[in-house]
């Protein structure tokens, strides 16, 4: 019973997180596009990523909403969080030539170190959800 509650809480957390980060990117597309253009990524990838990132985030929301695809949604959440955490770690450890501001709404006001810690926790939470569901702890 407690595992079921934990899984539902993890799923709810990521549904809210991905919806909260994806939806404003569509409504403020030009702003998101410009912010993405200031990131430490190749300029040719900005048009592709500006569309693909919010679509992928919304796709993960839909995967998480349905029991048949929930495990895949948790894997996707773990993968996305891992990618975002690795990207932020590059900023923390000064791997890139430029250091943009965080562009996520909830991360805009926190520094990179706090952003990194939050990302690590979210990555671990997603991993816990994957492991609980993968090994049938969800009953």
C-alpha positions as CSV (number, residue, x, y, z in Angstrom):
1,X,0.0,0.0,0.0
2,X,2.7,2.5,0.9
3,X,4.6,1.7,-2.3
4,X,1.5,2.4,-4.3
5,X,1.2,5.8,-2.6
6,X,4.9,6.6,-3.2
7,X,4.6,5.7,-6.9
8,X,1.5,7.9,-7.3
9,X,3.3,10.8,-5.6
10,X,6.4,10.4,-7.9
11,X,4.2,10.2,-11.0
12,X,2.2,13.3,-9.8
13,X,5.5,15.2,-9.1
14,X,6.7,14.5,-12.7
15,X,3.4,15.2,-14.3
16,X,3.4,18.6,-12.6
17,X,7.1,19.2,-13.3
18,X,6.9,18.4,-17.1
19,X,3.6,20.2,-17.6
20,X,4.9,23.2,-15.6
21,X,8.0,23.4,-17.7
22,X,6.5,22.6,-21.1
23,X,3.3,24.7,-21.3
24,X,5.0,28.1,-20.9
25,X,7.5,27.2,-23.6
26,X,4.6,27.0,-26.1
27,X,2.9,30.2,-24.9
28,X,6.2,32.2,-24.8
29,X,7.8,30.4,-27.7
30,X,9.9,33.3,-29.0
31,X,11.3,34.0,-25.5
32,X,12.1,30.3,-25.0
33,X,13.7,30.2,-28.5
34,X,15.9,33.2,-27.6
35,X,16.8,31.8,-24.2
36,X,17.7,28.5,-25.8
37,X,19.9,30.4,-28.3
38,X,21.9,31.8,-25.4
39,X,22.6,28.3,-24.0
40,X,25.9,26.4,-24.4
41,X,24.6,24.3,-27.3
42,X,25.3,24.4,-31.1
43,X,23.3,27.3,-32.7
44,X,22.0,24.9,-35.5
45,X,20.2,22.8,-32.8
46,X,18.1,25.7,-31.4
47,X,15.3,25.5,-34.0
48,X,15.0,21.8,-33.5
49,X,15.3,21.8,-29.7
50,X,12.9,24.7,-29.2
51,X,10.2,22.6,-30.6
52,X,11.3,19.1,-29.5
53,X,12.0,19.9,-25.8
54,X,8.4,21.0,-24.9
55,X,6.9,18.3,-27.1
56,X,9.0,15.7,-25.4
57,X,8.1,17.1,-22.0
58,X,4.3,16.9,-22.9
59,X,4.7,13.4,-24.3
60,X,6.2,12.3,-21.0
61,X,3.2,13.8,-19.2
62,X,0.9,11.7,-21.3
63,X,3.0,8.5,-20.8
64,X,2.8,9.1,-17.0
65,X,-1.0,9.5,-17.0
66,X,-1.8,6.0,-18.3
67,X,-1.0,2.8,-16.3
68,X,0.0,1.0,-19.5
69,X,2.8,3.5,-20.3
70,X,3.6,4.8,-16.8
71,X,6.9,2.8,-16.5
72,X,8.0,4.2,-19.9
73,X,7.1,7.7,-18.6
74,X,9.2,7.2,-15.5
75,X,12.1,5.9,-17.6
76,X,11.7,9.0,-19.8
77,X,11.6,11.3,-16.7
78,X,14.8,9.7,-15.4
79,X,16.5,10.1,-18.8
80,X,15.5,13.7,-19.2
81,X,16.5,14.6,-15.7
82,X,19.8,12.8,-16.2
83,X,20.5,14.8,-19.4
84,X,19.5,18.1,-17.8
85,X,21.6,17.3,-14.7
86,X,24.6,16.5,-16.8
87,X,24.1,19.8,-18.7
88,X,23.9,21.8,-15.5
89,X,27.0,19.9,-14.1
90,X,28.9,21.2,-17.1
91,X,28.0,24.7,-16.0
92,X,29.0,24.1,-12.4
93,X,32.3,22.5,-13.3
94,X,33.0,25.2,-16.0
95,X,33.0,22.9,-19.0
96,X,31.3,25.4,-21.4
97,X,32.6,28.7,-22.8
98,X,29.4,30.5,-21.9
99,X,27.3,30.4,-18.8
100,X,23.6,31.3,-19.5
101,X,21.0,31.9,-16.9
102,X,18.6,29.1,-16.0
103,X,15.6,29.3,-18.4
104,X,13.1,27.1,-16.5
105,X,10.5,29.2,-14.7
106,X,11.0,27.7,-11.3
107,X,14.8,27.6,-11.7
108,X,15.2,31.2,-12.9
109,X,15.7,32.7,-9.4
110,X,18.0,30.0,-8.0
111,X,21.7,29.8,-8.7
112,X,23.3,27.0,-10.7
113,X,24.5,25.1,-7.6
114,X,21.0,24.9,-6.2
115,X,19.6,24.1,-9.6
116,X,22.2,21.2,-9.7
117,X,21.1,19.9,-6.3
118,X,17.4,20.0,-7.2
119,X,18.2,18.2,-10.5
120,X,20.1,15.5,-8.7
121,X,17.2,14.9,-6.3
122,X,14.7,14.8,-9.1
123,X,16.9,12.3,-11.0
124,X,17.1,10.1,-7.9
125,X,13.3,10.3,-7.4
126,X,12.7,9.3,-11.0
127,X,15.1,6.4,-10.6
128,X,13.4,5.3,-7.4
129,X,10.0,5.3,-9.3
130,X,11.5,3.3,-12.2
131,X,13.0,0.7,-9.8
132,X,9.8,0.4,-7.8
133,X,7.7,-0.2,-10.9
134,X,10.3,-2.3,-12.8
135,X,10.7,-4.8,-9.9
136,X,6.9,-5.0,-9.3
137,X,7.1,-3.2,-6.0
138,X,4.0,-1.4,-7.2
139,X,1.1,-3.6,-6.0
